[in-house]
Structures are given as C-alpha cells and as structure tokens.
Amino acid sequence: MLLNKIKMNGFIMALLIAIPVAYLFPNGSAILHLNEVTDVGIGLIFFFYGLKLSMSTFRSGVRNYKLHLLIHLSTFVFFPLLVLPFKSLMAGETAQLLWVGMFFLAVLPSTVSSSVVMVSIAKGNIPAAIFNASLSGLLGVILTPLWLGLVIDDVQGVSVLTVITKLLLQIVLPLTLGILLHHKIGHFAVKKSTLIGYFDKTVIILIVYSSFCLSFNANLFSGMQIEVLLLLYAAILALFLLVMLVVHLISKKLGFSLEDRVTALFCGSKKSLVHGSVMAKIMFGHSINASIYILPVMIYHMSQLLIIAFIAERYGKRKAMLST
C-alpha cells in the first residue's frame, strides 16, 4: 500500500524488465539510436530540475546548518570513506569492476522526490528535506566526478576531458538555464511535475537498457556467478544500514528534534538513481562495463525504497501517537 502512494512499483518493474529485454534484444539500443536519444534526455532532465529549483527555498533553509552539514557529510564523505578501504582487497577483474560500481554508488548525491515523500510520511522536517535534497543534487554535479577522479584511471574507456565536456554540456548548461528561467516558466515545471517525473523515469529505463545491451553484446556477464551477486547485495545492504546507524547516532548526540532526526536519517542515507544513471551514461556510456557500474545503484535504490518506506510508516505512526 505504501509503495503505491509513492508511485514507484511500476518504475521498479520497468527497470527489472529492461535487463531481460536487453538480453533478448541486445541490438535494440543501436537500432533505436538510444545513445543520442538519452543524451538529449539527460539535458532535459537537468533543465526541468533547474526550472523547479526555487531560490527562496534555499534562502529559507540555510539556518539549520548542523542538520545540513550532517546530511551532506553523510552523503559525500561517510559513504565513500566506508567503501574506499576495500579497493585494495578486490582480487580479480570482476571484483574490481564491482568495487568501482560500489564506489560510484557511494559518491552519488541524495535523491530528491522520494526523500521528500518519505520525510513527509514520517512527519519529519519537510522544508529541510526539500532544501537538502535539492542542494545535494547540485553538489553532486561537482563532488561526484571529483570523487571518481580517485579511481578514474582504473575505468577503461574514460577520458577525463570528455567527461568534463559532457558534464558541462549535458548537466551544468541545461541546469543553469533552468535555474535562470525559474522565475519565468518555473510554474510550468511545478504544474507538470508528474509528467516530468514520468519523462525522467523513461530516460533512466532507456539508459539502463542501453547499458545492458552493450554488456550482453560483449558477453560481460557470462562468467559471473550468482554467489557474486548475492555478496554484492549483502555489501550494499550492509553499507546502507551502517550509514543509517551512524547518522541516527550522530543526530541523537547532537540533540536533534525527532523531526530533524527523521530528515537526517532519510536524506543522509539515500542515493539518487536519476543522478546515478545520468552520471554513468556520461562517464561510462561507451564502456562495456557501464551496466556493472549501474547495477549497485539499481540494487541500492530498490532496497532503500522498501526499507525506508517501512521505517517512514513506523515513524509516522509513532509521531501520530505522541501527538494524541
């Protein structure tokens, strides 16, 4: 019932279906020219994102600096520092590729829409959630590529100059244009948020499908055992729960209110599949390993949605009981 409220069931199913479809029709990406189609789609995603960003939200949200600092330290510092030490332990090509995928997941920004929805369900600090989720997306445009610079030499087929150029053209430019036009046509983006959301998800599904087409054409998964995927899921789940525990303990130590603890917990532990898919397309789009780098993000997205939905409902009921 809760998943129906946040309208994610169909999206998750479409993501899962995209993988076997890519296996059955691995040439579909080339036939449909999805590389060019998704390039345009990425630019539009960030243009609409910029259109919906309200500067008044940022001005009104800067005061609660301890909460903001904890959320962004969790997103861009705790996560990567937890994954980074395991790089030297990865033996074998498959293990190294999966580690890059884990590190890529760790340096992504927080998700926007579902973070705000979850905080709302849990009766947390909604204005702070909107502020931090939006700011996280902006910071991720800069911090995610910077963090990935630590491992960029280990990723085949990636040119730093090409990545910077694509980031500027496909993310920074349309995002800036959207922000500049917010006061003129931003109301249109807000009014059509549901439609834009469907568009965003469609582009992500096409990116996932296209990435897996490349990998299946190269027989990348032919030697990967199910035990490896189970270990990957266990590692992702452990990372998620550990970060949630750390954020929970720190927010209690800092004396946050229940509303702010909820916001810190949800915004500080989530990762954006939108940014993950887009960044993977820009940074690894022509690499046969692209789908492996996206795989941890997909698994994390589905896990965080299910677990945090359950926790949000429990928090919401607890808050309702305390107020009666």
C-alpha positions in Angstrom: 0.0 0.0 0.0 2.8 2.4 0.9 4.6 1.8 -2.3 1.5 2.6 -4.3 1.4 6.0 -2.5 4.9 6.9 -3.8 4.2 5.5 -7.3 7.4 3.5 -7.6 6.2 0.0 -8.2 5.8 0.4 -12.0 9.2 2.1 -12.2 11.0 -0.7 -10.3 9.3 -3.4 -12.5 10.3 -1.5 -15.7 13.9 -1.4 -14.5 13.9 -5.1 -13.8 12.2 -5.9 -17.2 14.8 -3.7 -19.0 17.5 -6.3 -18.2 16.0 -9.4 -19.8 14.8 -7.3 -22.7 18.4 -6.2 -23.3 19.4 -9.8 -23.1 16.8 -10.8 -25.7 17.3 -7.8 -28.0 20.9 -6.6 -27.4 21.0 -4.7 -30.7 17.9 -2.6 -29.9 20.0 0.2 -28.5 21.9 0.7 -31.7 18.8 0.3 -33.9 16.8 2.9 -31.9 19.8 5.2 -31.6 19.4 5.3 -27.8 22.8 6.8 -27.2 21.7 10.0 -28.9 18.2 9.9 -27.5 19.4 9.5 -23.9 22.0 12.3 -24.4 19.1 14.7 -25.2 17.0 13.2 -22.4 19.8 13.9 -19.8 19.9 17.5 -20.8 16.1 17.9 -20.5 16.1 16.1 -17.1 18.5 18.7 -15.6 16.8 21.6 -17.4 13.5 20.7 -15.8 15.3 20.1 -12.5 16.7 23.7 -12.7 13.2 25.0 -13.6 11.8 23.5 -10.4 14.5 24.9 -8.1 13.3 27.8 -6.1 15.9 30.1 -4.6 13.5 31.1 -1.9 13.7 27.5 -0.6 17.5 27.8 -0.3 17.3 31.2 1.4 14.8 30.0 4.0 16.6 26.7 4.6 20.2 27.8 5.4 19.6 28.4 9.2 19.6 24.8 10.4 23.3 24.3 9.5 24.0 21.4 11.8 21.3 19.3 10.1 22.5 20.3 6.6 26.1 19.6 7.5 25.4 16.1 8.8 23.3 15.2 5.8 25.9 16.2 3.2 28.8 14.8 5.2 26.9 11.5 5.3 26.2 11.7 1.5 29.6 12.8 0.2 32.1 11.8 3.0 30.8 8.9 5.2 29.7 6.8 2.2 32.9 6.9 0.1 35.2 6.6 3.1 33.4 3.4 4.1 33.9 1.9 0.6 37.4 3.3 -0.2 39.4 0.9 2.1 38.1 -2.2 0.3 39.7 -1.2 -3.0 43.0 -2.9 -2.2 41.1 -6.1 -1.2 39.5 -6.6 -4.5 41.2 -9.5 -6.3 40.2 -10.3 -9.9 38.7 -8.2 -12.7 35.1 -8.8 -11.7 35.7 -7.9 -8.1 37.4 -4.7 -9.2 34.6 -3.7 -11.5 32.0 -4.3 -8.8 34.1 -2.2 -6.4 34.1 0.7 -8.9 30.3 0.3 -9.0 30.1 0.4 -5.2 32.3 3.5 -5.1 30.3 5.1 -7.8 27.2 4.5 -5.7 28.9 5.9 -2.6 29.7 9.2 -4.2 26.3 9.9 -5.7 24.0 12.6 -4.3 20.8 12.0 -2.4 17.6 11.5 -4.2 15.1 14.4 -4.3 11.5 13.3 -4.8 11.4 10.1 -2.7 13.4 11.7 0.1 10.8 14.5 0.5 7.9 12.0 0.2 9.4 9.7 2.8 10.1 12.6 5.2 6.5 13.7 4.7 5.2 10.2 5.5 7.4 10.0 8.6 6.2 13.5 9.6 9.8 15.0 9.6 11.1 18.4 8.7 9.8 18.8 5.2 11.3 22.2 4.3 14.7 20.9 5.4 14.2 17.8 3.3 13.4 19.9 0.2 16.4 22.1 0.9 18.9 19.4 1.4 17.7 17.0 -1.3 17.9 19.9 -3.8 21.3 21.1 -2.6 22.6 17.5 -2.7 21.7 17.2 -6.4 23.6 20.4 -7.1 26.6 19.4 -5.1 26.7 16.0 -6.8 27.3 17.6 -10.2 30.7 18.7 -8.8 31.6 16.3 -6.0 30.7 13.0 -7.7 33.1 13.5 -10.6 35.8 14.8 -8.2 35.5 11.7 -6.0 35.5 9.5 -9.1 38.8 11.1 -10.0 40.3 8.9 -7.4 39.6 5.8 -9.4 39.2 7.2 -12.9 42.4 5.7 -14.1 41.1 2.2 -13.3 38.0 2.7 -15.5 38.5 1.7 -19.1 37.4 3.9 -21.9 37.0 7.0 -19.8 38.6 10.3 -20.9 38.7 13.0 -18.2 38.4 15.8 -20.8 35.5 14.0 -22.5 33.8 13.6 -19.1 34.2 17.3 -18.2 32.9 18.4 -21.6 29.9 16.2 -21.3 29.2 17.3 -17.7 29.3 20.9 -18.8 27.1 20.4 -21.9 24.6 17.9 -20.6 24.2 18.9 -16.9 25.7 22.2 -16.0 24.5 24.2 -19.0 20.8 22.9 -19.0 20.7 23.1 -15.2 21.9 26.7 -15.2 19.5 27.6 -18.0 16.6 26.1 -16.0 17.6 28.0 -12.8 17.7 31.3 -14.8 14.3 30.6 -16.3 12.7 29.5 -13.0 11.0 32.9 -12.3 9.5 33.0 -15.8 8.4 29.4 -16.5 9.2 27.6 -13.3 5.4 27.4 -12.5 5.0 25.2 -15.7 7.5 22.7 -14.4 5.9 22.6 -11.0 2.4 22.2 -12.5 3.7 19.4 -14.8 5.8 17.6 -12.1 4.0 14.3 -12.5 4.5 14.3 -16.3 8.2 15.4 -15.9 8.6 12.6 -13.4 7.4 10.0 -15.9 9.8 11.5 -18.5 12.8 11.3 -16.1 12.0 7.6 -15.3 11.6 6.8 -19.0 15.1 8.2 -19.7 16.6 6.2 -16.8 15.0 3.0 -18.1 16.4 3.6 -21.6 19.9 4.3 -20.1 19.7 1.0 -18.1 18.5 -0.9 -21.2 21.2 0.6 -23.4 24.0 -0.1 -20.9 23.0 -3.7 -20.5 22.8 -4.1 -24.3 26.5 -3.2 -24.5 27.3 -5.6 -21.8 25.3 -8.5 -23.2 26.8 -8.0 -26.7 30.2 -8.3 -25.1 29.2 -11.4 -23.0 30.3 -9.5 -19.9 28.0 -11.4 -17.5 28.8 -14.9 -18.9 31.3 -15.8 -16.2 29.6 -14.0 -13.3 28.2 -16.4 -10.7 25.1 -16.0 -8.6 27.2 -16.1 -5.4 29.0 -12.9 -6.5 25.6 -11.1 -7.0 24.5 -12.2 -3.6 27.7 -10.9 -2.0 27.2 -7.6 -3.8 23.7 -7.3 -2.4 24.9 -8.2 1.1 27.6 -5.5 0.8 25.1 -2.9 -0.4 22.7 -3.7 2.4 25.5 -3.5 5.0 26.6 -0.1 3.6 23.0 1.2 3.8 22.3 0.0 7.3 25.7 1.2 8.6 25.2 4.7 7.3 21.7 4.8 8.7 23.1 3.7 12.1 25.9 6.3 12.0 23.5 9.2 11.1 21.0 8.1 13.7 23.6 8.1 16.5 25.2 11.4 15.5 21.8 13.1 15.2 20.9 11.9 18.7 24.2 13.0 20.0 23.7 16.5 18.6 20.3 16.7 20.3 18.2 17.0 17.1 14.4 17.0 17.4 12.6 14.0 16.2 11.6 15.8 13.0 15.2 16.7 12.3 16.5 13.2 13.1 14.0 11.7 10.6 15.2 14.2 7.9 18.8 13.5 8.6 18.2 9.7 8.5 16.3 9.7 5.3 18.1 12.4 3.3 21.6 11.3 4.5 21.2 7.6 3.7 19.6 7.8 0.2 21.2 7.7 -3.2 19.8 9.0 -6.4 19.2 6.6 -9.3 18.5 9.6 -11.5 21.9 11.0 -11.0 23.5 7.6 -11.0 22.1 6.6 -14.4 22.9 10.0 -15.8 26.4 10.1 -14.5 27.1 6.6 -15.6 25.8 7.4 -19.1 28.1 10.5 -19.2 31.2 8.9 -17.6 31.0 5.3 -18.8 28.4 5.4 -21.6 30.7 3.8 -24.2 32.2 1.3 -21.9 31.0 -2.3 -22.0 31.3 -2.2 -18.2 28.7 0.5 -17.8 25.9 -1.9 -16.7 28.1 -3.2 -13.9 28.7 0.3 -12.6 24.9 0.9 -12.7 24.0 -2.4 -11.0 24.8 -1.4 -7.4 22.9 1.8 -7.8 19.8 -0.1 -9.0 20.0 -2.6 -6.2 20.5 0.2 -3.6 17.6 2.2 -5.0 15.2 -0.7 -4.7 16.5 -1.7 -1.2 16.4 1.9 0.2 12.9 2.3 -1.2 11.5 -0.8 0.5 13.4 -0.4 3.9 12.9 3.4 4.3 9.2 3.1 3.3 8.7 0.7 6.2 10.7 2.9 8.6 8.9 6.0 7.4 5.5 4.5 8.1 6.6 3.4 11.6 7.9 6.9 12.4 4.7 8.4 11.1 2.6 6.2 13.3 4.8 6.9 16.3 4.6 10.7 15.7 0.8 10.5 15.5 0.6 8.6 18.8 2.8 11.1 20.5 0.6 14.0 19.3 -2.6 12.5 20.6 
